[in-house]
Amino acid sequence: KDILEKNGLSDIHLIPCPSAYLPSLEWYDIPECENRKIIGFSITDRSLAETQREFLFTTIIILANWLKDNSFLPLFIFQDSSDDSRPAQYFAQKKYTCIFPNTAREAVSIYRKCHAVIGMRGHSVILASGQCIPVFAIAYNKKVQAVMDILDLTEYCVHQKDLADSKKVLTKVVKFLCERNTIIGKLKIKYDLFYTMNCQYCKTILNVLNK
């Protein structure tokens, strides 16, 4: 932080992970994804108490069922299959499509094809928003909340304690989907800022390494 500030980059709190700007790969061959709007889910039950886990799974199933009934396709994206093996098994058993990207670039390529993303993992929010894909967040830690704050999307964020009220969460998600175009506009403004700052950040790091 001291080195970055000495090199004139004082707003380092504005920089999400540079992996959000990786170039996309070829789209995965998932036949059921061809003709429906994909809603990506990045769900983790890490750090959740057993009662909260029950609320999470129940609420996500209610959301996924509503989306299916309204011509969307829920797609569960697990970036860490070992850490999230329990929710991965749960939603696969419920006959929902699950996909397991091996790298950040693969994940970017999947998020880029989504109509919108419902994310708990911090990197799901970062990678999707870096592609200007609208994100609705379930904040189970301060990192997720902080990213939504700097994206100016706090109104599209619920906390894990809110999962007990699935009707409230569904109402917010429906509002989120209705305001998709407005959210994309916000993300495009942030994209330019973050992209520029990431370039400055990388140049600074390279300069330091080359000294």
Phi, psi and chi 1 to 4 in degrees:
 res  aa     phi    psi   chi1   chi2   chi3   chi4
   1 LYS       -  -43.5 -177.8  176.4  178.4 -179.9
   2 ASP   -60.9  -43.5  -69.3  -19.6      -      -
   3 ILE   -62.6  -43.2  -67.9  171.0      -      -
   4 LEU   -64.4  -41.7  -68.0  172.3      -      -
   5 GLU   -66.0  -37.6  -72.2 -179.6  -16.7      -
   6 LYS   -64.8  -27.0  -73.4  177.2 -176.9  176.3
   7 ASN   -93.4   16.6  -77.9  -89.6      -      -
   8 GLY    83.3   15.0      -      -      -      -
   9 LEU  -112.9   79.3 -166.9   61.9      -      -
  10 SER   -85.7  -23.1   56.9      -      -      -
  11 ASP   -90.0   46.5  -68.8  -27.1      -      -
  12 ILE   -68.1  -17.9   57.6  171.2      -      -
  13 HIS   -67.1  -12.4   62.7  -76.8      -      -
  14 LEU   -87.8   -0.8  -73.4  174.5      -      -
  15 ILE  -101.8  108.1  -55.3  178.4      -      -
  16 PRO   -74.7 -179.2   -8.8   24.2      -      -
  17 CYS   -60.8  130.2  177.0      -      -      -
  18 PRO   -59.9  -19.2  -23.3   33.5      -      -
  19 SER   -61.9  -16.1   60.4      -      -      -
  20 ALA   -63.3  -18.3      -      -      -      -
  21 TYR  -109.1   17.3  -54.6   96.6      -      -
  22 LEU   -66.7  146.2  -70.5  168.3      -      -
  23 PRO   -68.1  148.7   22.3  -32.0      -      -
  24 SER   -77.2  153.7 -177.4      -      -      -
  25 LEU   -98.5 -178.6  -64.7  167.5      -      -
  26 GLU   -62.6  146.2  -69.0  -69.6  -35.3      -
  27 TRP   -70.2  145.0  171.7 -124.5      -      -
  28 TYR   -71.8  149.0  -69.8   72.6      -      -
  29 ASP   -84.6   86.7 -177.1   18.5      -      -
  30 ILE  -118.8   97.8  -54.3  176.9      -      -
  31 PRO   -51.5  -41.3  -27.1   35.7      -      -
  32 GLU   -70.2   -9.7   63.7  -94.6   40.1      -
  33 CYS   -90.6   -2.0  -65.8      -      -      -
  34 GLU   -72.9  -38.1  -66.4  -57.3  -43.6      -
  35 ASN  -118.9   12.6  -60.0  -48.1      -      -
  36 ARG  -130.3  152.3  -60.6  172.4   71.7 -176.1
  37 LYS   -74.1  124.5  -67.1  177.1 -179.8  176.8
  38 ILE   -88.1  130.5  -58.3  167.8      -      -
  39 ILE  -109.7  111.0  -55.3  -63.5      -      -
  40 GLY   -81.0  136.8      -      -      -      -
  41 PHE  -116.1  126.8  -77.7   84.6      -      -
  42 SER  -118.4   98.4  177.1      -      -      -
  43 ILE  -113.6  136.4  -57.6  -57.7      -      -
  44 THR  -134.2  145.0 -178.3      -      -      -
  45 ASP  -108.3   15.2   64.2  -10.7      -      -
  46 ARG   -62.6  137.0 -172.7  172.0   57.1  177.0
  47 SER    69.9    9.3  -56.6      -      -      -
  48 LEU   -96.1  139.8  -66.6 -176.4      -      -
  49 ALA   -70.5  162.7      -      -      -      -
  50 GLU   -58.3  -42.4 -168.1   62.4   40.5      -
  51 THR   -65.7  -39.1   52.4      -      -      -
  52 GLN   -66.7  -34.8  -68.8  175.8  -37.7      -
  53 ARG   -63.2  -40.9 -174.3  176.5  -65.6  113.7
  54 GLU   -62.9  -44.4  -68.7  175.5   12.4      -
  55 PHE   -61.4  -42.3  -71.2  140.0      -      -
  56 LEU   -60.1  -53.6  169.5   65.1      -      -
  57 PHE   -62.7  -40.2  -72.9  177.7      -      -
  58 THR   -63.5  -47.3  -61.2      -      -      -
  59 THR   -64.9  -41.2  -63.1      -      -      -
  60 ILE   -65.7  -38.7  -64.9  -58.0      -      -
  61 ILE   -64.1  -41.1  -73.0  -65.3      -      -
  62 ILE   -61.0  -44.5  -70.8  171.3      -      -
  63 LEU   -62.6  -47.0  -73.4  175.6      -      -
  64 ALA   -63.3  -41.1      -      -      -      -
  65 ASN   -64.5  -41.5  -72.7  -20.0      -      -
  66 TRP   -62.4  -42.1 -177.7   89.4      -      -
  67 LEU   -63.2  -43.5  -69.8  164.6      -      -
  68 LYS   -61.8  -40.6  -76.7  177.2   65.2  176.9
  69 ASP   -68.4  -17.6  -69.5  -17.2      -      -
  70 ASN  -113.4   30.2  -73.6  -86.4      -      -
  71 SER    69.6   21.1  -58.5      -      -      -
  72 PHE   -98.9  165.2  -65.9   99.4      -      -
  73 LEU  -119.3  108.8  177.1   69.3      -      -
  74 PRO   -70.1  129.7  -15.6   29.7      -      -
  75 LEU  -128.2  116.9  175.4   65.3      -      -
  76 PHE   -90.4  122.5  -73.1   85.2      -      -
  77 ILE  -113.8  115.0  -55.2  159.9      -      -
  78 PHE  -113.4  108.0  -65.8  100.1      -      -
  79 GLN   -81.2  -16.8  -68.9  173.0 -125.2      -
  80 ASP  -134.2   88.7 -170.8  -23.8      -      -
  81 SER   -67.0  -26.7   54.9      -      -      -
  82 SER   -75.8  -43.1   58.7      -      -      -
  83 ASP   -69.8  -33.6 -164.7   27.3      -      -
  84 ASP  -110.4   33.4  -66.5  -31.6      -      -
  85 SER   -63.7  -34.7   57.8      -      -      -
  86 ARG   -67.1  -53.6  178.9  161.7   34.2 -170.0
  87 PRO   -64.3  -31.8   15.9  -27.5      -      -
  88 ALA   -62.5  -45.7      -      -      -      -
  89 GLN   -65.5  -39.6  -69.1  173.7    6.4      -
  90 TYR   -62.4  -50.2  177.3   84.6      -      -
  91 PHE   -75.3  -27.3  -67.4  110.7      -      -
  92 ALA   -67.1  -39.8      -      -      -      -
  93 GLN   -65.3  -27.3  -71.8  171.7   -3.0      -
  94 LYS   -82.7    8.5  -64.5  -67.5 -177.7 -179.8
  95 LYS    69.9   27.7  -52.8  -58.2 -178.7 -175.3
  96 TYR   -93.2  146.5  -77.2  102.8      -      -
  97 THR   -70.7  127.5  -56.8      -      -      -
  98 CYS  -121.5  145.6  -61.5      -      -      -
  99 ILE  -138.3  146.5 -167.3  166.8      -      -
 100 PHE  -127.8   83.5  -56.7   88.0      -      -
 101 PRO   -64.5  142.0   22.5  -32.3      -      -
 102 ASN   -91.3  -20.9  -67.1  -48.8      -      -
 103 THR  -135.4  166.0   65.3      -      -      -
 104 ALA   -61.7  -36.6      -      -      -      -
 105 ARG   -67.6  -37.8 -166.7  174.4  174.4 -162.2
 106 GLU   -63.2  -42.7  -73.5 -175.5    9.3      -
 107 ALA   -62.2  -43.8      -      -      -      -
 108 VAL   -55.5  -43.3  163.8      -      -      -
 109 SER   -63.9  -33.5  -55.3      -      -      -
 110 ILE   -75.9  -47.7  -62.6  166.1      -      -
 111 TYR   -59.7  -34.6  -72.1  126.1      -      -
 112 ARG   -63.3  -25.2 -170.7  173.3 -176.0  177.3
 113 LYS   -88.5   -2.4  -71.2  -68.3 -176.4  176.4
 114 CYS   -83.5  146.3  -67.5      -      -      -
 115 HIS   -71.5  -35.3 -178.3   74.0      -      -
 116 ALA  -164.4  166.2      -      -      -      -
 117 VAL  -131.8  138.0  168.3      -      -      -
 118 ILE  -110.6  109.6  -63.0  172.8      -      -
 119 GLY  -122.9  141.8      -      -      -      -
 120 MET  -107.6  -41.2  -75.5 -175.5   74.9      -
 121 ARG   -68.8  138.1  -78.1 -163.2  167.2  -84.0
 122 GLY   -55.9  -40.5      -      -      -      -
 123 HIS   -71.8  -23.9  -95.3   84.7      -      -
 124 SER   -66.0  -40.5   67.5      -      -      -
 125 VAL   -66.3  -44.3  177.5      -      -      -
 126 ILE   -67.2  -48.2  -69.8  167.8      -      -
 127 LEU   -68.6  -40.7  -63.7  179.6      -      -
 128 ALA   -68.7  -46.6      -      -      -      -
 129 SER   -66.3  -29.1   62.5      -      -      -
 130 GLY   -65.9  -18.5      -      -      -      -
 131 GLN  -102.0   11.7  -58.2  -62.3  -48.7      -
 132 CYS    60.9   33.8  -67.5      -      -      -
 133 ILE   -96.1  125.4  -58.8  -59.0      -      -
 134 PRO   -56.7  137.8  -25.2   35.2      -      -
 135 VAL  -125.2  130.8 -178.8      -      -      -
 136 PHE  -108.7  124.5 -176.8   93.2      -      -
 137 ALA  -108.4  143.4      -      -      -      -
 138 ILE  -109.0  105.8  -60.5  171.6      -      -
 139 ALA   -86.5  107.2      -      -      -      -
 140 TYR  -100.2   -4.5   78.2  101.1      -      -
 141 ASN  -149.4  173.2   61.3   20.5      -      -
 142 LYS   -69.6  -25.8  -68.0 -179.0  178.9  179.3
 143 LYS   -63.0  -47.1  179.1  172.7   68.2  174.2
 144 VAL   -62.2  -44.5  175.6      -      -      -
 145 GLN   -61.0  -41.5  177.5   66.0   60.9      -
 146 ALA   -64.4  -40.9      -      -      -      -
 147 VAL   -64.3  -42.3  174.5      -      -      -
 148 MET   -65.0  -33.4  -67.6  -60.8  -78.2      -
 149 ASP   -63.2  -48.4  -73.1  -14.2      -      -
 150 ILE   -73.4  -18.2   64.5  174.1      -      -
 151 LEU   -84.5   -5.1  -69.0  172.6      -      -
 152 ASP    62.0   40.2 -166.9   24.0      -      -
 153 LEU  -125.0   30.4  -63.5  179.3      -      -
 154 THR   -62.5  -27.5   50.9      -      -      -
 155 GLU   -71.7  -12.3   62.7 -177.2  -59.9      -
 156 TYR  -107.3   39.8  -52.4  108.7      -      -
 157 CYS  -137.7  132.1  179.7      -      -      -
 158 VAL  -119.8  160.6  -64.3      -      -      -
 159 HIS  -103.4  162.4  -65.2  -90.8      -      -
 160 GLN   -59.1  -28.8   60.3 -175.7   37.2      -
 161 LYS   -67.1  -21.7   59.0 -179.7  172.3   52.4
 162 ASP   -77.5  -10.8  -61.3  -40.0      -      -
 163 LEU   -66.9  -19.3  -65.5  171.2      -      -
 164 ALA   -66.1  -23.1      -      -      -      -
 165 ASP  -107.9   82.4 -170.7  -12.7      -      -
 166 SER   -63.5  -31.7   55.8      -      -      -
 167 LYS   -64.4  -41.4 -174.5  175.7 -179.6  180.0
 168 LYS   -63.8  -43.3  176.3 -177.5  176.3 -178.9
 169 VAL   -64.1  -45.0  175.7      -      -      -
 170 LEU   -60.0  -42.2  177.4   57.9      -      -
 171 THR   -59.5  -42.2  -61.0      -      -      -
 172 LYS   -68.1  -38.1  -73.9 -165.0  169.5 -169.7
 173 VAL   -66.5  -40.9  170.3      -      -      -
 174 VAL   -61.5  -43.9  172.4      -      -      -
 175 LYS   -61.1  -43.2  179.1  176.5 -179.2  -72.1
 176 PHE   -56.9  -46.3  159.2   75.1      -      -
 177 LEU   -67.0  -35.2  -68.4  172.4      -      -
 178 CYS   -67.8  -27.1  -69.8      -      -      -
 179 GLU  -102.4   22.2  -64.0  172.8   -5.3      -
 180 ARG   -55.4  -45.6  178.3  175.8 -179.9  -88.8
 181 ASN   -64.1  -38.0  -70.3  -23.0      -      -
 182 THR   -63.6  -41.4  -60.0      -      -      -
 183 ILE   -65.1  -41.3  -63.1  168.1      -      -
 184 ILE   -60.1  -40.5  -69.0  173.7      -      -
 185 GLY   -59.1  -42.8      -      -      -      -
 186 LYS   -63.8  -42.5  -74.7 -174.1  174.4 -176.1
 187 LEU   -67.6  -33.5  -70.7  174.0      -      -
 188 LYS   -65.2  -37.6  -75.4 -179.6  176.4  177.2
 189 ILE   -65.1  -45.3  -66.4  171.4      -      -
 190 LYS   -67.5  -33.7  -65.5  -69.4 -175.6  178.1
 191 TYR   -57.1  -49.0  178.3   92.9      -      -
 192 ASP   -59.3  -43.7  -68.0  -23.8      -      -
 193 LEU   -63.4  -49.8  171.5   64.5      -      -
 194 PHE   -67.7  -37.9  -66.9  149.9      -      -
 195 TYR   -63.4  -45.7 -175.9   85.0      -      -
 196 THR   -61.5  -44.5  -59.7      -      -      -
 197 MET   -69.7  -33.2  -65.2 -166.2   71.2      -
 198 ASN   -66.3  -38.4  -92.6  -64.8      -      -
 199 CYS   -62.7  -43.8  -71.3      -      -      -
 200 GLN   -62.8  -42.0  -67.9  175.9   -8.8      -
 201 TYR   -59.8  -49.1  171.0   81.9      -      -
 202 CYS   -64.3  -39.8  -68.8      -      -      -
 203 LYS   -62.3  -41.9  -78.6 -178.4 -179.4  178.8
 204 THR   -62.8  -45.0  -57.4      -      -      -
 205 ILE   -62.6  -42.8  -65.4  -61.2      -      -
 206 LEU   -62.6  -41.3  -73.0  172.2      -      -
 207 ASN   -61.7  -42.6  -72.0  -20.4      -      -
 208 VAL   -64.3  -42.3  170.9      -      -      -
 209 LEU   -66.4  -31.5  -68.7  174.4      -      -
 210 ASN   -83.3   -8.5  -71.3  -30.0      -      -
 211 LYS   -75.5      -  -73.1 -179.6  178.7  178.2
